[in-house]
Amino acid sequence: MIELREVSKTVMSGSEPLTILHPMSLEIPHGRFVAIVGPSGSGKSTLLGLIAGLDAPSSGEVLIDGVDITRLDEDALARLRGEKIGFVFQFFHLIPSLTAYENVAVPMEIAGAADARTRAEMLLEEVSLTGRAHHYPSQLSGGEQQRVALARALANDPSIVLADEPTGNLDSANGRHIMELLRKVHGSRGTTVVLVTHDAELAAMADARLVLRDGRVVENTLEHTLGLRPIDRLGVVPGGVEGRQGHGEQPEGPLVLSSSKKEPTR
């Protein structure tokens, strides 16, 4: 469960305060695939950064599975991210001197995972890169590099994947491929996915959409997905793979979106 309680973000612009996110509250139960969309400057990436604990809110609380991450010190916050959250960014952030396989395996080895090498091979197979495992990032296309980044994000078997414009540097075909992989991860593993994108077509592939404008929630599409399991909403059949939801369990409940200043739903 991801929960924000009256969270806001204000920064100083010169001598004047600039509110990037107005106070808002939202709940994202386990097993949802939510796209955050809106024009540039609407607060999309800021909101994702607050959920991830990469930035601190000016007010309010951010809870991950009931833990208020705004009260954690840096070490505890790093442990929580390492256990629960996988990240996929617009820029791939691969280590250029390591192969695709090593980019996935080395973080697990550093974390002390006993099966790091076997798991790295399985993850690269999951994103269809077995044949490119021993290539360096400079030898991979943009789409292939992002697939390595996705495999690395899944290395800790996270219950939450946060993706900030993961298709922003890709052409439409590769962007669609990355979205299909995110859908597959969501459908087969029961992973909660929160995606920031400027692409309305890609956002439509999620099961709910949160639209921001000027730092406020102005639209959500949850009413179209109530009562449906992730695999029903996405049309993904996990093929017997048991995700975090277990044997086809439904997600915990509806996505609740609100802000302190109510805007008409479009």
DRENPA-220732 format. One line per field, with one value per residue (C-alpha): residue number from 1; residue in three letters; x, y, z. Coordinates in steps of 0.2 Angstrom, whole numbers, plus 2048, in hexadecimal, padded with zeros to 3 digits. Layout:
# residues N
resi <- (NUM ...)
resn <- (ALA ...)
px <- (X ...)
py <- (Y ...)
pz <- (Z ...)
//
This chain:
# residues 266
resi <- (1 2 3 4 5 6 7 8 9 10 11 12 13 14 15 16 17 18 19 20 21 22 23 24 25 26 27 28 29 30 31 32 33 34 35 36 37 38 39 40 41 42 43 44 45 46 47 48 49 50 51 52 53 54 55 56 57 58 59 60 61 62 63 64 65 66 67 68 69 70 71 72 73 74 75 76 77 78 79 80 81 82 83 84 85 86 87 88 89 90 91 92 93 94 95 96 97 98 99 100 101 102 103 104 105 106 107 108 109 110 111 112 113 114 115 116 117 118 119 120 121 122 123 124 125 126 127 128 129 130 131 132 133 134 135 136 137 138 139 140 141 142 143 144 145 146 147 148 149 150 151 152 153 154 155 156 157 158 159 160 161 162 163 164 165 166 167 168 169 170 171 172 173 174 175 176 177 178 179 180 181 182 183 184 185 186 187 188 189 190 191 192 193 194 195 196 197 198 199 200 201 202 203 204 205 206 207 208 209 210 211 212 213 214 215 216 217 218 219 220 221 222 223 224 225 226 227 228 229 230 231 232 233 234 235 236 237 238 239 240 241 242 243 244 245 246 247 248 249 250 251 252 253 254 255 256 257 258 259 260 261 262 263 264 265 266)
resn <- (MET ILE GLU LEU ARG GLU VAL SER LYS THR VAL MET SER GLY SER GLU PRO LEU THR ILE LEU HIS PRO MET SER LEU GLU ILE PRO HIS GLY ARG PHE VAL ALA ILE VAL GLY PRO SER GLY SER GLY LYS SER THR LEU LEU GLY LEU ILE ALA GLY LEU ASP ALA PRO SER SER GLY GLU VAL LEU ILE ASP GLY VAL ASP ILE THR ARG LEU ASP GLU ASP ALA LEU ALA ARG LEU ARG GLY GLU LYS ILE GLY PHE VAL PHE GLN PHE PHE HIS LEU ILE PRO SER LEU THR ALA TYR GLU ASN VAL ALA VAL PRO MET GLU ILE ALA GLY ALA ALA ASP ALA ARG THR ARG ALA GLU MET LEU LEU GLU GLU VAL SER LEU THR GLY ARG ALA HIS HIS TYR PRO SER GLN LEU SER GLY GLY GLU GLN GLN ARG VAL ALA LEU ALA ARG ALA LEU ALA ASN ASP PRO SER ILE VAL LEU ALA ASP GLU PRO THR GLY ASN LEU ASP SER ALA ASN GLY ARG HIS ILE MET GLU LEU LEU ARG LYS VAL HIS GLY SER ARG GLY THR THR VAL VAL LEU VAL THR HIS ASP ALA GLU LEU ALA ALA MET ALA ASP ALA ARG LEU VAL LEU ARG ASP GLY ARG VAL VAL GLU ASN THR LEU GLU HIS THR LEU GLY LEU ARG PRO ILE ASP ARG LEU GLY VAL VAL PRO GLY GLY VAL GLU GLY ARG GLN GLY HIS GLY GLU GLN PRO GLU GLY PRO LEU VAL LEU SER SER SER LYS LYS GLU PRO THR ARG)
px <- (800 806 7FE 800 7F8 7F7 807 80E 81E 824 835 83C 83D 848 840 82F 828 822 816 819 80D 7FE 7F8 7F1 7EC 7EC 7EC 7F3 7EF 7FA 7F9 7F4 7FC 7FA 800 803 801 801 80A 81B 81D 80D 816 817 829 828 81A 823 833 829 821 833 83A 847 840 838 826 824 815 80C 810 815 812 818 810 80B 81C 81E 82E 82F 834 841 854 85E 864 852 84B 859 855 842 846 851 844 834 837 83E 843 842 848 847 85A 860 86E 877 88A 893 8A1 896 88D 87A 87B 887 87C 86E 879 885 878 872 883 887 876 87D 870 876 86E 872 87A 86B 85E 867 866 853 84F 858 84F 83E 842 848 85A 863 86C 872 878 88A 889 88E 881 88A 886 874 865 85C 84D 859 862 851 84D 85D 858 847 84F 85A 84B 843 853 84D 83C 833 821 821 829 82A 82D 831 82F 837 832 837 848 841 838 825 829 835 82B 81C 827 82C 81A 816 824 81D 80C 813 81C 80C 801 80C 814 806 812 80C 812 811 816 81A 817 813 80C 7F9 7F9 805 7FC 7EC 7F5 7F4 7E5 7E3 7E8 7ED 7ED 7F6 7F5 7FE 802 7F0 7E6 7DA 7D5 7D5 7CE 7CC 7B9 7BC 7C6 7BD 7BB 7C7 7D7 7E7 7E8 7D6 7D9 7E8 7E3 7F3 7F2 800 801 801 80F 80A 80D 80C 7F9 7F9 7ED 7E4 7E0 7D8 7E2 7DF 7D2 7CF 7DB 7D6 7DB 7D8 7DF 7DB 7D5 7C8 7C8 7BA 7BD 7BE)
py <- (800 811 81F 832 83D 84F 84F 85F 866 878 87F 890 898 8A7 8B0 8A9 898 88D 87F 870 865 86B 861 850 83F 82F 81C 80F 7FE 7EF 7E8 7F8 7FF 812 81F 830 83C 84F 85D 862 86B 863 85A 848 844 84D 842 832 838 83B 82A 823 82C 834 845 84B 854 865 85E 84E 83C 82F 81D 80D 7FD 808 80F 822 824 836 831 825 829 827 815 80F 817 80F 7FE 801 805 7F6 7EB 7F1 7FD 7FB 80A 80D 81E 827 827 815 818 808 806 808 7FD 7EE 7E2 7E1 7D1 7DA 7E9 7DE 7D2 7DE 7E8 7D7 7D1 7E1 7DE 7CD 7C3 7B0 7AD 7BD 7B6 7A9 7B7 7C3 7B6 7B3 7C6 7C9 7BA 7C2 7D2 7C8 7CC 7BC 7BD 7CF 7CB 7CD 7DD 7EE 7FD 805 7F5 7F5 7FF 80B 7FF 7F1 7FC 801 7EE 7EB 7F9 7F1 7E0 7E9 7F2 7E0 7D9 7DB 7D4 7E5 7E6 7F7 7FD 810 815 827 82A 819 81B 82D 82A 81C 81B 816 804 802 80C 801 7F2 7F9 7FC 7EA 7E4 7EE 7E7 7D6 7D9 7E0 7D2 7C3 7CA 7D4 7E3 7F4 7FF 812 81A 82C 82F 83D 831 82F 820 817 81D 815 804 806 801 813 824 833 843 852 864 872 867 861 851 855 844 831 823 816 815 80B 7FD 7FA 7E8 7E1 7D8 7DE 7D0 7D4 7E6 7E4 7D4 7CC 7B9 7B5 7A3 79B 7A6 7AB 7BD 7C6 7C5 7B3 7A8 7B6 7C0 7D1 7E0 7E8 7F5 804 812 821 832 843 854 861 86D 863 864 85E 84D 84D)
pz <- (800 7FB 805 804 812 80E 805 7FD 7F6 7F6 7F1 7F0 7DF 7E2 7F1 7EE 7F3 7E5 7E8 7DD 7E5 7EF 7FE 7F7 7FE 7F5 7F8 7EC 7F2 7ED 7DC 7D2 7C3 7C3 7B6 7BC 7AD 7AB 7A2 7A5 7B6 7BD 7CB 7C4 7C7 7D8 7DE 7D9 7E2 7F2 7F0 7EE 7FD 7F1 7F6 806 806 80D 817 819 81B 80E 814 80C 813 822 825 825 81A 81E 830 82B 82C 81C 820 824 815 80A 812 80E 7FC 7FA 801 7F9 7EA 7D9 7CE 7BB 7B5 7A4 7A4 7A6 7B3 7AD 7B2 7A1 7A6 7AB 7A0 7A0 7AB 7B7 7B8 7BE 7C9 7D1 7DC 7E2 7E6 7F0 7F9 7FE 7F4 7F3 7E2 7D9 7CA 7C7 7CA 7BE 7B1 7B4 7B4 7A4 79C 7A3 799 78A 78B 78D 77D 782 793 790 786 78E 78E 77F 775 779 772 77D 77E 783 790 798 799 7A2 7AE 7B1 7B4 7C1 7C9 7CC 7D4 7E5 7E1 7E6 7EA 7E2 7D2 7CF 7BD 7B8 7A6 7A1 78F 78E 784 779 769 769 765 773 77F 77C 77F 790 794 790 79B 7A9 7A6 7A7 7B7 7BE 7B8 7BD 7CD 7D4 7D5 7D8 7CA 7CA 7BA 7B5 7A3 797 78A 78C 781 78C 79C 795 797 7AA 7B4 7BC 7B7 7C3 7B9 7C1 7BC 7C5 7D3 7D6 7D2 7C5 7BE 7C2 7B9 7C7 7C4 7B4 7BE 7CE 7D2 7C5 7C9 7C1 7B4 7AF 7AD 7A3 799 7A0 7A4 7B0 7AA 7BB 7C2 7D4 7D7 7E8 7E7 7E8 7DE 7D4 7E4 7E1 7E5 7F7 7F2 7E8 7E4 7EE 7E7 7EE 7F1 7FD 7F0 7E6 7D3 7C8 7C1 7AE)
//
